[in-house]
Amino acid sequence: MENYYHNVQYYETDKMGVTHHSNYIRWMEEARIDFFKKLGFDYLDFENVGVFSPVVGLNNIRYKKPSTVGDCIEIIVNVKSYNRLILEMHYIMKKENTIIFEGESSHCFIKENGKIIKLGDENFKSLHEKLLELTNKDE
């Protein structure tokens, strides 16, 4: 799958001229939304039927090198694990082929009332199948 690219903006940097650490989490979300679009699922598809996928964990966050305004950041997104209830994503961010950030996010799927649901069966069966396929490729 094609990777996601983000150009660092001036407002994303701090007084020292480097990207503020909070922006990497935002870029994870941008890349994840793009990842789902490339799989054929817009986040709005979920919301339109009352399904949401909140972040339930951020793990193994590693800031390795700084980025600055104007840098083009390549973001590689992979499915780390998936079991119908929890989806774990892995992110690698690179600047000029050098890894500058690595991290993971965990997500569940819920209805508007907050009840956790499983994907598959009647809930996004084709997405469930694609996630299983991507998980099996990593094993």
For each residue, the residues with C-beta under 8 A, 3 or more apart:
1: 35 38 39 77
2: 38
3: 74 75 76 77
4: 30 31 34 35 74 75 77
5: 72 73 74 75
6: 27 30 31 72 73 75
7: 70 71 72 73
8: 12 13 19 23 67 68 69 70 71 72 73
9: 12 13 69
10: 13 69
11:
12: 8 9 19 20 23 69
13: 8 9 10 16 17 18 19 20 68 69
14: 17 18 19 20
15:
16: 13
17: 13 14 68 69
18: 13 14 66 67 68
19: 8 12 13 14 23 24 66 67 68 71
20: 12 13 14 23
21: 24 63
22: 25 26
23: 8 12 19 20 26 27
24: 19 21 27 28 61 63 93 101 103
25: 22 28 29 58 103
26: 22 23 29 30
27: 6 23 24 30 31 73 75 93
28: 24 25 31 32 75 89 91 103 105
29: 25 26 32 33
30: 4 6 26 27 33 34 75
31: 4 6 27 28 34 35 75 77 91
32: 28 29 35 36 77 89 105
33: 29 30 36 37 43
34: 4 30 31 37 38 77
35: 1 4 31 32 38 39 77 89
36: 32 33 39 41 42 43
37: 33 34 40 41 42
38: 1 2 34 35
39: 1 35 36 127 130
40: 37 126 130
41: 36 37 45 46 124 127
42: 36 37 45
43: 33 36 46 47 53
44: 47 48
45: 41 42 48 49
46: 41 43 49 51 52 53 109 124
47: 43 44 50 51 52
48: 44 45
49: 45 46
50: 47 111 112
51: 46 47 109 110 111 117 123 124
52: 46 47 109 110 111 112
53: 43 46 87 107 108 109 110
54: 107 108 110
55: 58 105 106 107
56: 86 106 107 108
57: 104 105 106
58: 25 55 61 103 104 105 106
59: 88 103 104 105 106
60: 102 103 104
61: 24 58 101 102 103 104
62: 101 102 103
63: 21 24 66 100 101
64: 99 100 101 102
65: 95 98 99 100
66: 18 19 63 100
67: 8 18 19 71 73 95 100
68: 8 13 17 18 19 71
69: 8 9 10 12 13 17
70: 7 8
71: 7 8 19 67 68 95
72: 5 6 7 8 95
73: 5 6 7 8 27 67 93 94 95 100
74: 3 4 5 93 94 95
75: 3 4 5 6 27 28 30 31 91 92 93 94
76: 3 91 92 93 94
77: 1 3 4 31 32 34 35 89 90 91
78: 89 90 134 138
79: 82 87 88 89 90 131 134 135 138
80: 88 89 90 104 138
81: 86 87 88 135
82: 79 86 87 88 131 132 134 135
83: 86
84: 118 119 120 128
85: 108 109 116 118
86: 56 81 82 83 106 107 108
87: 53 79 81 82 106 107 108 109 131
88: 59 79 80 81 82 104 105 106 107
89: 28 32 35 77 78 79 80 104 105 106 107
90: 77 78 79 80 102 103 104
91: 28 31 75 76 77 101 102 103 104 105
92: 75 76 99 101 102
93: 24 27 73 74 75 76 99 100 101 102
94: 73 74 75 76 97 98 99 100
95: 65 67 71 72 73 74 98 100
96:
97: 94
98: 65 94 95
99: 64 65 92 93 94 102
100: 63 64 65 66 67 73 93 94 95
101: 24 61 62 63 64 91 92 93
102: 60 61 62 64 90 91 92 93 99
103: 24 25 28 58 59 60 61 62 90 91
104: 57 58 59 60 61 80 88 89 90 91
105: 28 32 55 57 58 59 88 89 91
106: 55 56 57 58 59 86 87 88 89
107: 53 54 55 56 86 87 88 89
108: 53 54 56 85 86 87 116
109: 46 51 52 53 85 87 116 117 118 119 123
110: 51 52 53 54 114 115 116 117
111: 50 51 52 114 115 117
112: 50 52
113:
114: 110 111
115: 110 111
116: 85 108 109 110
117: 51 109 110 111 123
118: 84 85 109 121 123
119: 84 109 123 124 125 127 128 131
120: 84 123 124 125 128 129
121: 118 125
122: 125
123: 51 109 117 118 119 120 128
124: 41 46 51 119 120 127 128
125: 119 120 121 122 128 129
126: 40 129 130
127: 39 41 119 124 130 131
128: 84 119 120 123 124 125 131 132
129: 120 125 126 132 133
130: 39 40 126 127 133 134
131: 79 82 87 119 127 128 134 135
132: 82 128 129 135 136
133: 129 130 136 137
134: 78 79 82 130 131 137 138
135: 79 81 82 131 132 138 139
136: 132 133 139
137: 133 134
138: 78 79 80 134 135
139: 135 136
